Structure formats: structure tokens, C-alpha cells
């Protein structure tokens, strides 16, 4: 069966580009009709994607699609800051409003539609291609992102970078390389923030939720716990907890929804099986004499609620 999109040139990442339609069909009215029918969504000037893909994308996925759309529609554009982070897969706490691109002196700082032209002292330094998209390299992206964003967002990004890379043995980006990039870029604005983030970063954090949890503990004045503490339970099984305050014998667990929904975390189990296993694991921890505090993403965005939760479980103040 021929669908309305079958006669359109769809790229490998799902985008239909206006320039390709013009080359093949001689005019762009085909795109206008597809948008009017609800088959396509205009993501960026000159770049469209199937409505079904856009509808199913979560907010951070939509931001990455917008970044890809800019790159496909403007192949010479170099994505930087949050836009480059999205392409690299660096976790972002909040989707940025605009797509960041490197710019020379005349355009530096200008905002035009969905684009934010970022000025730089090194317009050609450390530019790489990722799946055909020009971006600042990972170290430069981390430096520029962390120096211009909040402490919490910087820690989430730097924890991810400090954790084991694809081989599972070494950091994605070692701290000396971060310092090297900052020096090369002659970083002044945000230099203290970057230093603070680097001193606080911990590659043992297994998710953005765990990183944000630690930031909130710090901001609210609680003792920072041990990370990834391992127990041998009376069931004979091994349990690694997100956090542990050893003197008080309290473990802390960040409950991310992905644990129950995402197939890669469930490893063939149903959500119900995951819930039951979590309950049995918590019961075993309590038999070890541990108090167990659990929280979710929403608690972290309501700091006083999170503070009350920690205090109720006996977590000490710093």
C-alpha cells in the first residue's frame, strides 16, 4: 500500500528536506499538502519529520530532533553548548528553548527564530562530525555547557562524563582534558562554576536522577552519602544501593520511572516483576538493619518536600 509519504525523499534519520523535495519534484507544494494533511511536522525551516515520530517523542527527544533538523537543513552549521550536548547524548535536565550554533563576531549573541548564535574565541577549534552533524568535540561541549548553565545541570553533565565510557573502564572525558580545553578556550566567564562542578562531580552516579539527588542534598545542607554501596544480603544475592549513610545505617534509592518502563532496564522482566523484586530487595535491606529512603524525580524538583523526606528518615545535616 502506498502511503502519502512514499513519494518523498526521507533521510536516514527520518527528515524530509525542502531542498531535496524541490530537486526531485521541482516545487515544494508537496510538503505543504503533507503538513496540511497532518502527515508531516515542520521541525525547522527546511526540515520536516513524520507526525507520528514527533508525537511519540518525549520533550528531550524533541529537542534533539530540533538540533538534528537545524544540522540537516544547514549542513555548515556547527552545533555547540546544549545543542551539541543533545547530539552527544549528554543528559540535560531541561530542554533548551533554542538550538545553539557557533558564530563569528558579527552574529555573536544574536537570536533568530529557533537559533542562538554563540560567540567564541575559537570558532574552528575542536570541531568534529557525529553522524554527519558538525559539533564541538565532547570536551569542549562540556566546558562551554557547564560554564554557562546551572550548577545542577553542570553536575549532571559532568557526572555522566566522569563515568565509564563505552568500554566500561575509563571516563568518557578525563578531568585533565576538561582543564586543557578550558585553558585553550581562555575561559573566563563561568570558570569558577566549572571548577566547582569538577570538584563535585562523581562518575559513580548511574543516572541524571542520582546526580540531581546529590546536588539537592548539598544545596539543602545534608551530609553527602557514599555512592553505589554494595551489600551481600541474607538471600545470598548482591545489592548495590544508590546511596548510603553508613554511620546512620540508612540507604537512599532514587526511583526512576525508566527502571519499570524501559526494556533495557527491565532485562526481559515485566514491570510487575520489577516492582516485586524491588520490594523483596528492600525487605532484605531492612533485615540487615538498614533504613530505606526512596524518592522520585518530582521530589527533587520540590526541594522542601525532598528535605522533609530525608529528615524524616534520619539523614544527618552537614
N, C-alpha and C positions, 0 to 999 in steps of 0.2 A: 504493500500500500504506500503510495506517495504522499508524504506529509507536506504541509506548506513550506517547511524549511529545507526540503530536499534539494531544491534548486539554488540554494545559497551556499557560498563558499565558507564553510565553518573551519576555523583553525584548530590545531591540536589541543588548545586549552579552552575551546568552546566559543571563541569570539568570532563574530561576523564583522568584518571591517568594511566601512563605506568605500574605501578606495578599491578594495577587491571587487565589490559589487559593481562599481562604476566600470571597472576594467572588463568585467565579464558581460554585463548587461547594458552598458552604455548609459545608464541612468540609475538614480537612487530611489525611484518611486516604489520599487520592490520592498525596500526597507521600511518606508513609511506605511505601506499596506500591512507588513508583518507586525509592526508596532501597533497599528490600529486594531488588528485582529487579536492582539494580546499574545502573539507568538514570541515576540522579541521585546527585550527591555533595553533602552539606551542607557548604558552604564557610564559612558564618557563620550564626548564629542568624537564621532567617527568610529565608535566601538559598541557593539551590541552583543547581547547574550540571550539564550533561550529563557523565557519567562519562568519555566519550571525550575531551572537551575537557580535563578535569582530568588525565587520564592522559598526554596528549601535551604538557602544559605543562612547561617547564623550571622549576627552583626559583625564579628571579627572576620568571618569568611567573606562577607560583602565588602569589607574594607580592602581585603587582599584582592578581590576581583576588580575593584576600582583602580587599585595600583597597577594590576596587570593590564587593565583596559588602557590606561594612560601610556604604558610602555608599548603596547601593541599599536596604538594609534599614533604615537610619537616615538619611533624607534631610536632616535638620537637622544632622548631624554635620559638623564641619569637620576635614578631614584635614590633618596637619601633619608636620613632620620627615620621617622616612623614608617614611611613607605618602604624603605629598604629593609627595615626590621620585619615587616609583614612578608616580604619576599623570602627572607632568610628563615622565617619560621620562629623568630624571637617572640615569646609571648608578650602581648600588650594588654594591660589592664582595661583600657578603654580604646575603642576605635577612634582614630583621629578624624577630624572633620574634613581635612584636605590632604591631598597627595603631595608629598614633598619632593621637589626636584632641584638639583643643583643649578645655580645660575651665576653669571658673571656680574660685575659691578652695576651695569645699568638696570638690571632687573632684580637685584638682590632685595629681598624683603617684600617684593610685590605679591599680592594675592589676586588671582584672576580666576573666577569661577571656582572650580574644584582644586586648583593648583596653588601651592605655596612655593614661591621661588626662594630658595635658601642661598644666601650669600656664603662664600667660602674663600679662604686664603689659598686653598689648594684645589682648584677646580678639576685637575687631571690626576690627582694623586690617589692611588689605590682604588681604581675603578675596575670592576670585574663584570663578567657576564654570568648570570644564573638563569639557565633555561632560556637563553636568548634575551634576557632583560638586563639592561645595564644598571648596576647598583654600586654603591660604595662597598668596599670589602667588609667582612664581618667585624674586624677590629675597629675600623673607622666608624662603622654604623653604631657600634656600642658606645664609642666615645661621644659621638655627636648626639645620639639619642639621650644618653644618661646625663649629659651636661645641660640639656635643655628641658628635662622633664622633672616630675616629682621624685622625691626620694623613694617612695614606694614603687613607682614604675621602674626606676633605675635598678632597684634591688631585684625585682622580678626578672629583669633582663639579664643582670649580671650573675645572678644565681644560675640561670639557665646556661650562660656562657662558661661558668666555672665548673659546671657538672661534666660528667664523662661524655665525650663525643660519640661519634658513630661506632668507633672501635671499642668503646666502653672502658678505656684505660686512661686517657689523658683529657684535660679540659678542651672544650671546643676552642677557647681562646685563652691562653695563659696570661696572667696578670702583667708580666713584663712587656708583652706585646701591646697591651692596652696603654701602658705608660709610654711606650715608644710612639704609638700613634698620636697620643695627646701632645707629646713634645713636637712631633713633626707638624701637627696642625696649629702649633703655637696657641694652644687652648688657654684662654684667659677667663672668659665668661663661663661659669659653671665648673671651673677647675676644682674648687673646694667641694662642690657637690659630688663630682666624680670621685674624688679621694675618699669622701665619707662613704659612698656606696661601695667602693672597692674594699674598704676596711670591714664592712659589714657583710659583704657577700659570702655565701656559703654554698658550694656546689653540691652539698648533700641534699639540699631541698629538692624534692621529687616532683614538685608541681608549682604553678603560679600561686595556687591557694596556700601552699605551705610557706612560700616566700612572703606572701602578704600577711599571713598569720604572724610570722616572726617580726615583721615591721610593726604591726599593730601592737604586739607585746612590748616592743621597745618604746613606741610612742606613748603607750598607756602606763609605762613605768613598771612593768613586770620583769621578773628575772627571765633572761633568755635561757631556754632549756637545752638539753642535749638533743641532737638530731639523729634520727634513724637508730634508735636504741634497740638492741636485739635481746629477746627473751627466748629461753627454752621452756616451753610450757609443760604442765603435767600430762598433757595429751601426747607428748613426745614430739610435737610439732614446733617449728621455729616461728616466732612472731617478731616483726620489726615494726616498731611504733614510730609515728611521725615525730613525736616529741616526748621527752621525759624529764621531770624534775626529780632527780634521784633522791635527794635528802627528804623530800616530802612524799616520795613514792606515789607520784601522780604521772599518768601518761596523758598525752593530748593527741587527739586524732582529728585531722581536717577531713571532713566528708565531702568529697567532690562528687557531683552527680554522675560524672563520666564513669566512676567506679561501678555504677549499677547499670548504665545505659550503653556505654561504648563497648563494642565487641572485643577490641584489642585488650581491654582491661578485664573483661569477664572470662576470657580464655575458654570459650565453649560452654560456660555456665549460664543459666537463666538468671534474670535479675532477682528472682525469689531465692535461688540457691545462694547468690552472693549475700543477700540480707541474712539468711540463716547462718552462713559461715561467719559473717561479721559478728553476729550475736554470740555464737559459740566461742569465738576468739576472745570477745570482750569478757565473757563469763570466766574463761581460763585466766585472763589477766587479773581479774578481781580475786580469784582463788590464790594468786601469787601475792596478794596483799596490796595491789595497785588500785588507786582510784583512777577512774577513766572520765576524762572530759572530752566531749565531742562538739564540733561546731560546723557550720556550713558557710558557704560564700556570703549569704545575706548578712550573717552575724558580723563578718569582717567589715562590711560597709555601714554598720551601725555600731560605732566604737564603744559607746557606753553599754550597749547590750553585751558586747563581747567582753568588756571589762567586768561586768556583773557575773557573767558566766564563769570566767576564770577565778574570780574572787570566791564565788560560791563553792568551787571545787578545791579551794585552799591553795591556789597558786600564789607564791610569795611575791611581794613587791620588791623591786630592786632597791 
